[in-house]
Amino acid sequence: MICSEEGCSRSIYGNGLCNMHYQRMRRHGDTLKRERGMFGRKHSQETIIKMRAAALGRVASPEARRNMSLVRKGKANTPSQKLKISLALRGRPKTATHVANAAASQRGIKRPPLSYARKLFLSQLFKGKPRSSEIAAKILFNRWRNRKHPEYAGIKFRSSYEVRLAKAFDAHGIRWLYEPKRFNLGSCSYLPDFYLPKLKSYWEAKGYFAPESQAKVGLFRTLHPDKPLIVATKRVIEMMEQR
């Protein structure tokens, strides 16, 4: 049994009406009290049916749904709530914003920066969850890319150890070139930090010689035995600075 009010598909609560229309009738004596227009003017029955039909097919935008979830006690949706939302929105038409973003992503257009509400939602969603190695590496890369790089002799270096090694070369009167050539190692590429034309050797500045870097250096020496490569660790740089 459904509500006797025209255009309403809710189940009966009392007196042949659903809970919403029953409460309106009990409080105001009129089931359409909340649907009056401006200046107390009552909408026609056809207009009300059209308004209800439009409201039933209307889908809230993703931004509005995120804002509502954040406003509700400052918490994100639970898995059961997400499942209910996905089932409720399944098969419904997409919003114009959603369609435009999907088309832009297919064309390779960069998406606009995230809003503050979206960032807050993501931070609450992933708070306390373990990150994969790929995500952790991406976060570190973004932090490194956005940080301020040290400069020396009009060149932006990747680390302070490279700057210290370049100053040590200048102190000893050794001419150097910064990252002049990239080598293809098959599975990866390698870009040595310095090349000394007079000594015909490549130098790499390493504050921390990670196992991945050791494997890459070993592969470079195997594929290019005619190109000497010297790894200047923190101790080697300190020795060069003292002399």
N, C-alpha and C positions, 0 to 999 in steps of 0.2 A: 504494500500500500504506500502510495506517495502522497505528497501534499496536494490539497485541493486547489491551492493558489495557482493560477495559470502561469505557465513558464517555469515553475519550480519542480525539481525532480528529487527533493529530499524526502526522507521517510517521515511518516506521521508521528507527531509527538502528543497531540491532544486536540480534540474537537475538529478532526480532519485536517489539521495544519501541522506543519513542521515546527521545530522548536523556535526558529527565528520568527516566523510569522505568528506563532502562538503568543510569544512574548510581546510582539508589537501590538497585537490585538488586545492583550491583557493590560498593557500600560497605556496605550494611546487610543484604543478603540478603532484602530485602522491598521491593516496589515501593510500599507504602503507609506507609512509615516516617514520612514527614513529616505524614501525615494522622491520626495517633493523637490521641486526645482527652486529657482530664485524667487524671493518675495512670497514664499509660502504657496506658490502656484503648483498644482498637482500635474504630473505628467500624464499623458494619455496612456491607455492600456497598450497600444501598439508601440509607443516609444519605450515603455518599460520593458516589453518583451525584447525589443531590439537592444536595449542597454544590457539586459541579462545575457543575451546571446553573444554580444561583443565581449562581455566580461568573462564568459566561460572559455572563449577561444584565445583570450589574452594571456601571454606568457611573460612573466617578469624577466627583466634583463639580468644577465649574470652579475652585473655590478650591484643591482638592487638586491638580489638574493644574498650576495656576500655582505652588503651593509646590514641587512636584516639579521644575518647570523651573527655579526659582530655586536650589534646592539643588544641582542638577547643575552644578557648577563656576561657579555664579553667573551663568549665561548664559541668555538666552531661547531659545525653540525656533527652529530654523532654518526657512526656508520649506518645505524638503522634509519636515521633521518635522511642521510644521503641516498639510501636505497629507495625510500619513499618518494623523494623528489625526482630521482631518475625514472621511477616507474610512472609517476604522475605526468612527467614531461615527455615521455616516450611517444613518438608519433605526432607530436604537436609541431606546428610550424616554427621555424627558427626566427629569432629576432633579426632586424635589419643589421644591427651591430655585429651579431654573431656571423651572419652570412658575409658581411664585408671583411671581417677579420680572417675568416676561412679562405676567401678569395685572395686576400692580400698575401697570406702565408703560402698559398699555392704559386703565386707569381714571384715569390722570393723577396717580397717587400718586408723590410724590418718593421716589427711591431712597435707601437708607441711605448714609452716608459711606463712602468707599473705605477698605479696610483698608491697613495698611502694606505688606503683600506685594503688593497690587494696584498701589499707587503706585510701588513699586520696580520692578515688572514694566513698567509703562507708561514710566517714565523710561528704563529700559534699552532698551525697544523703539523709542522715538522719539529716542534720543540721536544727535546728529549729522545728523538728517534735516531738510531745509528745511521751514519752516512756511508755510502759506498765509496770505494777508492776513486772511482771516476768523478763523483760529485765533489769529494774532498779536493782532488787535484784541480778541478775547474774553479772551485772557490779560491784556492791559493793562487791560481793563475790570474784571476780577476783582481785579487788584492795586489799582486805584483804589478799588473798592467796599470792599475790606477794610482799606484804610489809615485812619489816624486823621485826620478832617477838622478843620480849624482852626475855632475858635469865637470869636465876638465879639458882644457885646450879646445873649447868649442865643440866637444863631443859628449853625447849623452851615453853613459855607461850603464851596464846592467846591475853592477854591484860595486860596493866600496872597495872590495879587494882588487877589482880591475883598475880602479883609479889609483890605488896604492902601487900596483905593479907598473902602471904607466909612468907615475912620478919617479919610481926607482929607475926605470929605463932612462928617463931624461936626466936624472942625477948622474948616471954613468955615461951619458953621451951616446946612448944607443938609439938609433932611429927605429921606429915601430909603426905598424899599420894595424888599425883596429878592425877586426872581422872582415878581412878583404875577400874571402872566398868560402863558399859552402860546398861540402863534399857529400856525394851520394854514397851511402854505405849499404845500399840494397834494402834492408829492412827499415832504415831510418836515415836521416841526414845529420851531418855534424858541421858545426861552425866554430872553428877555433877562435879564441879571443884575440890573439896577437900574431903577427908575422914580422919577423926581424929580417929585412932584406940582406943586411950585411952578413949575418950568421946563417941565413937560409934555413931558418927553423921556425916552427910554430910553438906558441906558448899558450897555456891555459891556466887561468887563475881560479883556484878552488879554495874557498874557506872551509867547506865540508865536502869531502870526496865521497859522494854517495855510491853505493854498489851499481846503480844504473849508469852513473857517469864513468865508473871504472870499466864497465863492460863496453861502453861506447868508445872510450879511449883505446881499449885493447883491440876492438874491431878496426878502428882507424889505423893503428900501427900494423895490423896484419895485412890490410888491403893496400896501404901506402907505406911500404918499408923505406922508400927513398925520401920520405918527408919526415924529418925528425920532429917529434912532439914532446915538449917538456911541460910537465904539470907542476905549477908553482903553488904549493899549499901555503897555508898561513905561516908556517915556520920558515919556509923558503923566502917568502916576501919580507918577513921581519929581518932575516939575515941580509937581504939585499938592501934594506933601508939603513942598516947599521953601517955598512961599508961606504 
